[in-house]
Amino acid sequence: MERITFSKPDDSAGEYPEDYLVDQIEVAQLNDYLVAFYWKRDPDSVLFNARVGGAAYVIFKDDQAVVYDTLLVPQQSKWMKQHLQSKYHLKHFTLVLSHGHADHVVGNYLYEGGPIIGHRLCRDRMIDRRKKYETGTLYPGLPPFRVVLPNEIIESRVDLYIGDILKVELHHFRIHSNDHLLVYIPEEQILLAGDALEDPVLLIFPTEIPCEVNRAEMERLLAMDIVTIFPNHGHWPTINSGGYDKRFITNMLQYNNEMRRRVYETDYLSGPVESYIGDALAAGELHWWAPYHEAHQDNLNRVYAYYNPSP
């Protein structure tokens, strides 16, 4: 088997196979113009994002496509683009970056020379993390990858057209990260939510986005005319069977608000996740997955530290 050799954090030679994690990819055509690529959850992986699974989406018409993120590792990104070219005969690509976290930008190099759209803060984040991304020292299990920055920078709202017919709106929302772009398809009121919504637990980083900002932005999202939601990190059977409805936003908003409301309670750091999302789990609106115990505890620790700073 052909292998790709990279430098490991300890400078020893380390190898990732050409098909590293490619066998984890699931593909589903969600409608006439929307395809989902999903890396399956691996509960034993050292890499958190491999444990929780994730998706990228492609909107296409004729030989044109808007690609929303590029999967978890470069090998998956390469397989995805080859699949788009061979199965759907796509030739012209516009890449839209939801935000600058590694599991969304590893495959940018495959779209170099064409439009790569990102928020200004996404470009800044990638520049700041370039060394860690390119040396593979950000997370164990994440191969290094060549950083290719967005070449079309936006600040708020941009409209794209595929085949001069299908309208795709890009909206900036400060949820999960400051540089987040969400994709909205008004024809069928579809939202591609990136990491702004995550089943079952939103990842909160209050030093970047305090809970109050998350709340205001989610309320703004609720005001949009949305029928169907497809997140990057979610429950694959739900994504594959038609996606989520707006209760997804309501549940993430409630989780965020409760994280903030309870922050001065004496037992805050031991608050079980079930006390936050138990009703939504029981109703089948969210779906439990064990690695999110870790995510919830990290949220508790970060939110507590932000609102209860040490002297």
C-alpha positions in Angstrom: 0.0 0.0 0.0 1.3 3.4 -0.9 1.9 5.5 2.2 2.2 9.2 3.0 4.9 10.1 5.4 4.7 13.2 7.7 6.6 14.6 10.5 5.2 13.7 13.9 5.3 16.0 17.0 8.4 14.2 18.3 10.1 14.6 14.9 10.2 10.9 14.4 9.0 9.5 11.1 5.3 8.7 11.3 3.1 7.3 8.6 -0.5 7.6 7.6 -1.8 5.4 4.8 -3.2 6.8 1.6 -6.6 5.6 2.6 -6.4 6.8 6.3 -10.0 6.9 7.6 -11.5 6.7 4.1 -13.4 3.6 5.0 -15.3 5.7 7.6 -17.1 7.7 4.9 -20.8 7.4 4.3 -22.5 9.2 1.4 -26.2 10.2 1.1 -27.9 12.2 -1.6 -30.4 14.2 0.5 -32.3 15.7 -2.4 -31.9 16.5 -6.1 -29.0 18.9 -5.5 -27.6 18.2 -2.0 -25.2 15.4 -1.0 -23.9 14.7 2.5 -20.5 13.1 3.2 -20.2 11.8 6.7 -17.3 10.2 8.6 -18.6 7.6 10.9 -18.1 7.7 14.6 -15.2 5.7 16.0 -15.6 5.5 19.8 -12.0 4.2 20.2 -10.2 6.9 18.3 -7.7 9.2 20.0 -9.1 12.0 18.0 -12.2 13.6 19.5 -13.7 14.6 16.2 -13.3 11.0 15.0 -15.2 9.8 18.0 -18.1 12.1 17.4 -18.3 11.9 13.6 -18.9 14.7 11.2 -20.1 15.8 7.8 -19.4 18.0 4.8 -22.1 19.0 2.2 -22.1 19.6 -1.5 -24.8 21.6 -3.3 -24.6 21.0 -7.1 -26.3 21.7 -10.4 -25.1 20.6 -13.8 -21.3 20.7 -13.5 -21.1 23.3 -10.8 -20.9 22.8 -7.0 -20.6 24.6 -3.8 -18.7 22.5 -1.3 -19.3 23.2 2.4 -16.2 22.0 4.3 -13.8 19.1 3.5 -14.2 16.3 6.1 -11.8 15.3 8.9 -8.4 14.4 7.3 -6.8 15.1 3.9 -7.2 11.5 2.7 -11.0 11.8 3.1 -11.0 15.2 1.4 -9.3 13.7 -1.6 -11.7 10.8 -1.8 -14.7 13.1 -1.6 -13.5 15.3 -4.5 -12.7 12.3 -6.6 -16.2 10.9 -5.9 -17.8 14.2 -6.9 -15.9 14.3 -10.2 -16.5 10.6 -11.1 -20.1 10.1 -9.9 -21.6 13.6 -10.5 -19.2 14.8 -13.2 -18.6 18.1 -11.4 -16.0 20.4 -12.8 -16.4 23.8 -11.3 -16.1 24.1 -7.5 -16.6 26.9 -5.0 -15.4 26.0 -1.5 -17.2 27.6 1.5 -15.5 27.3 4.9 -17.8 27.1 7.8 -15.0 28.2 10.1 -11.3 27.7 10.6 -11.1 24.7 12.9 -9.0 21.9 11.5 -11.8 19.4 10.8 -13.3 21.9 8.3 -10.3 23.1 6.3 -7.9 20.1 5.8 -8.9 19.7 2.2 -8.6 23.3 1.0 -5.6 22.5 -1.1 -7.7 20.4 -3.4 -9.7 23.5 -4.4 -6.7 25.8 -4.8 -7.0 28.0 -7.9 -10.8 28.3 -7.5 -12.9 30.4 -5.1 -12.4 29.6 -1.5 -14.8 31.7 0.6 -14.3 32.3 4.3 -14.9 34.9 6.9 -12.0 37.3 7.7 -11.7 35.8 11.1 -11.5 32.3 9.6 -8.4 33.5 7.6 -6.9 35.0 10.8 -7.5 31.7 12.7 -5.8 29.7 10.0 -2.8 32.0 9.9 -2.5 31.8 13.6 -2.7 28.0 13.6 -0.7 27.4 10.4 2.3 25.9 12.1 0.3 23.4 14.2 -1.8 22.5 11.2 1.2 21.9 8.9 3.3 20.0 11.5 0.5 17.9 12.8 1.0 19.1 16.4 -2.6 20.3 17.0 -4.2 17.0 18.1 -3.0 13.4 18.3 -4.3 11.4 15.3 -4.7 14.4 13.0 -2.3 14.3 10.1 -0.5 17.5 9.1 -1.9 19.3 6.1 -0.9 22.2 3.9 -2.8 25.3 4.8 -4.5 27.1 1.9 -6.2 30.3 3.0 -9.6 31.5 1.8 -9.1 33.8 -1.2 -12.5 35.5 -1.1 -13.1 37.1 2.3 -16.6 38.1 3.5 -17.8 39.9 6.6 -21.5 39.2 6.8 -23.9 38.1 4.0 -23.1 36.9 0.5 -25.4 35.3 -2.1 -24.2 32.7 -4.6 -26.0 31.2 -7.6 -25.4 27.7 -8.9 -26.3 27.5 -12.6 -27.8 31.0 -12.3 -30.9 29.4 -10.8 -30.3 27.9 -7.3 -29.7 30.6 -4.8 -27.3 29.9 -1.9 -27.0 32.4 0.9 -24.0 32.7 3.2 -24.7 34.1 6.7 -22.3 35.1 9.4 -23.3 33.9 12.9 -21.2 34.1 16.1 -22.1 30.7 17.5 -19.4 28.2 18.6 -16.8 30.4 16.9 -16.5 34.0 15.8 -15.8 33.1 12.1 -18.8 31.0 11.4 -20.5 31.0 8.1 -23.8 29.1 7.8 -25.4 28.2 4.4 -29.1 28.8 3.7 -30.9 27.5 0.7 -34.1 29.6 0.5 -35.8 27.4 -2.2 -36.5 24.8 0.4 -35.7 26.6 3.6 -32.6 24.4 4.3 -29.9 25.4 6.7 -26.4 23.9 6.7 -25.5 24.7 10.2 -21.8 23.9 10.5 -20.8 23.6 14.1 -23.3 26.2 15.2 -25.7 23.4 16.1 -24.4 20.0 17.4 -26.3 16.9 18.4 -26.5 16.4 21.4 -24.2 19.1 22.9 -23.1 22.4 21.5 -19.4 23.1 22.2 -19.1 26.5 24.0 -16.0 28.6 24.1 -16.9 31.6 26.2 -13.6 33.4 26.0 -14.3 33.7 22.3 -18.1 33.9 22.4 -19.8 34.4 25.8 -23.1 32.6 26.4 -24.9 35.9 26.1 -23.7 36.2 22.5 -24.5 32.6 21.7 -28.1 33.3 23.0 -28.6 36.4 20.9 -27.3 34.7 17.8 -29.4 31.6 18.2 -32.4 33.8 18.7 -31.5 35.5 15.4 -31.2 32.1 13.8 -34.7 31.1 15.2 -36.2 34.1 13.4 -35.1 32.8 10.0 -37.6 30.8 7.8 -36.0 27.4 8.4 -37.7 24.0 7.7 -34.7 21.6 7.6 -31.3 21.6 9.3 -28.2 19.6 8.5 -25.4 20.1 11.0 -21.7 19.1 10.6 -21.7 17.0 13.8 -24.9 15.2 14.3 -26.8 11.9 14.4 -26.2 10.3 11.0 -29.6 8.4 10.8 -31.3 11.7 11.4 -29.3 13.5 8.7 -29.7 10.6 6.3 -33.5 10.5 6.8 -34.2 14.2 6.2 -32.5 16.2 8.9 -33.6 18.2 11.9 -36.3 20.8 12.4 -36.2 24.1 14.3 -36.5 22.3 17.6 -32.8 21.6 17.2 -32.1 25.4 17.5 -34.4 25.6 20.5 -32.7 22.7 22.3 -29.2 24.2 21.7 -30.4 27.6 22.9 -31.8 26.0 26.1 -28.6 24.2 26.7 -26.6 27.3 26.3 -28.9 29.3 28.5 -28.9 26.7 31.3 -25.1 26.6 31.2 -25.1 30.3 31.9 -28.0 30.4 34.4 -26.5 27.7 36.7 -22.9 28.9 36.6 -22.9 30.2 40.3 -24.5 27.0 41.7 -22.2 25.2 44.2 -22.4 21.8 42.3 -22.1 23.4 38.8 -19.0 21.5 37.8 -20.6 18.1 38.5 -23.9 18.9 36.8 -24.9 15.8 34.7 -25.6 16.4 31.0 -29.0 14.7 31.4 -30.2 17.6 33.6 -29.6 19.9 30.6 -30.9 17.9 27.7 -32.9 15.1 29.2 -36.2 16.2 27.9 -34.9 16.6 24.3 -33.3 13.1 24.5 -36.5 11.5 25.8 -38.4 13.2 23.0 -36.0 11.9 20.3 -35.1 15.5 19.3 -31.5 14.9 20.4 -29.5 11.6 20.4 -27.1 10.6 23.1 -23.5 9.5 22.2 -21.1 8.7 25.0 -18.1 10.9 23.9 -20.2 14.0 24.6 -19.8 13.4 28.3 -16.3 14.8 27.7 -17.7 17.7 25.6 -20.2 18.6 28.3 -17.6 18.5 31.1 -15.3 20.7 29.0 -18.2 23.1 28.6 -18.8 23.2 32.3 -15.1 23.8 33.0 -14.8 26.6 30.4 -18.0 28.4 31.3 -17.3 28.2 35.0 -13.8 29.6 34.6 -15.0 32.4 32.4 -17.8 33.6 34.8 -15.9 32.8 38.0 -12.4 34.1 37.3 -9.6 33.3 39.8 -8.5 36.3 41.9 
